[in-house]
Amino acid sequence: MSRLLIFLISIFFFSCDSNEQVYQAQGEFINSNNIKIGTVEIVQQGSGSNFRIHLDTLLPGYYAMHIHKNGKCESPEFLSAGDHHGLKPNGSFSGDFKPIHVKNEVSKYTGKLKKFSQIIFLKDIYLNPDLESTIMDKDGSAIIIHENENGGKRIACANIVKKS
């Protein structure tokens, strides 16, 4: 009986001993007038990362959203964020979200337009700075929201920083 108890206790301690770090990041979306319009929280998980996006003031419609290779959000045009993250010779890139849809729904409780809130998983996007496809390299990364689902003008930006 005591051997079984020792065995079970040792299994418990070994299973609780994990050196795996949880990589997390965050950012605040600002519009071209430098006004905060939302947040993003990111957690690396398995074969990619989960992005929890909250946006407060976008008008209803479809918008393109991409990760860009520099962690700089200088308004009004956000050109400081650079090109798309992970741009490949064939024109594809790993930091591409599917177009987001801000719905034209009114809350029955507040009588106001509902805010955009969604969790989006991106495969092969990592926060671990030791991995090749990390978005947490020396120049950081930013998430850009474009004016329509096909791209166009950059209307919002979130500088991605390590969550403290």
N, C-alpha and C positions, 0 to 999 in steps of 0.2 A: 504494500500500500504506500509506504513512504517513497519507494522508487518511482511509482506512478506520479505521486505528488511533485517530486523533484523534477521529473520529466516534463510535466505540464507547466510548472513554473518556469523552467528554462525555455520552453517553447514560447511562452508569453513574453519573456524578456527579449528573446531574439527577434520575435515578430514585431515588437515595438521599437526596436533599434533600427531606425531608418536614417540614412545619411542623405536621402534625396531632398534637395531644396525645392521649395515651392516658389516659382518665379512669378512675380506680379508687377504690374505697371499701371499707370493711370494718366489721365490728361483732362484738360478742360478745353472745350470747344469755344472759340471766339469767332465773332463775325468780322466783317471788314471794317466795322467801326470800333473794334477792340472790346466789344461787349460779350460777356460770357453767355452762351446759349445752350450749354449742355456739358456732359461729362462722358468719359469712357473709363472703364475698369477692365483690365486684361489679366487673365490667368493662363499660364502655359499648362496644357493638359494633353498628355499622350502625343498624338501625331500632329499637334498644332496648338492653337490658342483660342480661348473664348473671349470675345469682346462684348462687354455689357455696355450698350450705347443708350444714353438718355439725351434727347434733344427737346428744347422747350419752345423755340419760336420759329421753326421752319413752317412755311406755308404748305398746305396740302399739295402733294405731287410726288414725282419720282426724282431721285437724286443719285448721281454716281458718287461713290466713296472709295478712296484708295489710300494705301499706305505710301508715303513718300519718303525718300532716303535721308532727309536732313531733319533734325529735331529743331526747326526754327519756324515760328509762325509770325512773320512780320506783315502786319496789315498795311494796306488794304488788299493787296493781290496775292499774298502768301507765296510769292515766287521763291522765297528763301527756303522753302521746303524741298526744292529741287524736283528731280524726276521721280518716277514711280520706283518703289522698292523692288528689287529683284528683277529688274527689266532684263529680258532675255533677247538674244539676237533675232528670234522669230516674232518679236513684238509682244509676247505674252509676259506677264509678271505675276509673282506669287502674292503680292499684297493687294489683290483686287477683290473687293466685296461685290456681291450682286447688287444691282440697284436697290436702294432702300425706298420704301413707300410710306410717306407721311399721309395718313388717311384723313379724310374730311369728316371726322366723327366728333359729335358733341357729347360731352359727359352728361349723363342724366342727373348727376349729383351737383355739378358746378355750373352747368350751362355753358361751359367754355370748350374750345377745341381740345381734344385729348392730345397729350404729348407723345412723341415717339419714344418708345422704350422697347429694346429688343436685345437678345443675346445672339451673337453671330459667331460661328466657329469658322476659323480659317486654317486649313490644312497647310502644313509646312511653314508656318510662321511661328517663330520661337522668341522667347525673352531671354533664354540662357545666353549670355554673351560669348560663351565658348563654342557655340554652334555656328555653322557657316551661314545659315539663313536667318540669323538673329536680327531683330529690329532694334536691339539695344547695343549697337556697336558704338565706336568712339564719337560719331557725329549724330547719334540718335536717330529718331524717326518721327514723323508726324502723320496724322490722318487728315486728309483733305476731303471736304465735301464740295462737289461741283454743282452748278446751277441746274443741271438736268440729268437725266439718266444716261445720256451719251457723253457726258463730260461738260465741256464749256468752261466758263468763268469759275474760278475758285471762290467760294462764298463763305467758307468756314474752315478752321484749322484747329487741331489739338496736338500740342507737343507731348509726346509720350515720354514719361519719366518713370524711373524705378519707384515702386510703391514703398514708402517708408514705414 
